[in-house]
Amino acid sequence: MSGGGVTFTSAGVLRGMQVGIPLVIGTFPFGLVVGVISGAKGLSLLETLVMSGVVFAGASQLLALELWTDPAPVLAASLAALVVNLRLAPMGAALAPWLDRLRGWKLWGTLATLVDHSYAFSIAEIRRGGRDAGYLLGVALILWMFWMVAVGLGHVLGAVVQLPPGHPLYFAAVATFCALLVPVWQGVRRDLLPWILAAAVSLGAWEIGLGAPWPLLAGALSGAALGAWMELRRR
């Protein structure tokens, strides 16, 4: 498929999968944690795998599991997941040079598996002049495959491996998200102020007692707003 110089090839998908393999090191422990917590909350292995396969969003899955009680607060958990995943909307807009050229399963399959990791790597690829949108799906697809394995293992082994609060394994997700900032960094003049504002607002919201997901949402929106304003001024 091609249009406007953008292609979608199997070679691009395979290259994206190869590039995404190192990311598994960071996401695999995250998946184990999701599996362990899912089992502790009473979800069966099948329910855990279905949730992980369809949702495929570790942060929102953990948030929903933290809110999980009996009976399950479906509305509250759904709203919390929606708030956390709102960040995917501006990600999709930034990837428009590729996504606007896709149709059918290529578009919907790519959107269904879009995560922070595939976004960060694909934005860097676009800036390098890359035109194969299959790269985006490839990065996400390899992460999805190993995510399912990690979550399943975490659920099965959860009853055997009891991790204490503060165990280093729980920091794996945070470390991975911090590492993803490297390929999307565009320099001090473009990114420093929005990133500082986002961090300050998030920490401020947390300090005044706002629970998840509001600090994340407040930080993301404030940083994005400042970044958009700075971009408009440059233009």
Secondary structure, 3 states (H helix, E strand, C coil): CEECCEECCHHHHHHHHHHHHHHHHHHHHHHHHHHHHHHHCCCCHHHHHHHHHHHCCHHHHHHHHHCCCCCCCHHHHHHHHHHHHCCHHHHHHHCHHHHCCCCHHHHHHHHHCCCHHHHHHHHHHHHCCCCECHHHHHHHHHHHHHHHHHHHHHHHHCCCCCCCCCCHHHHHHHHHHHHCHHHHCCCHHHHHHHHHHHHHHHHHHHHCCCCCCHHHHHHHHHHHHHHHHHHHHHC
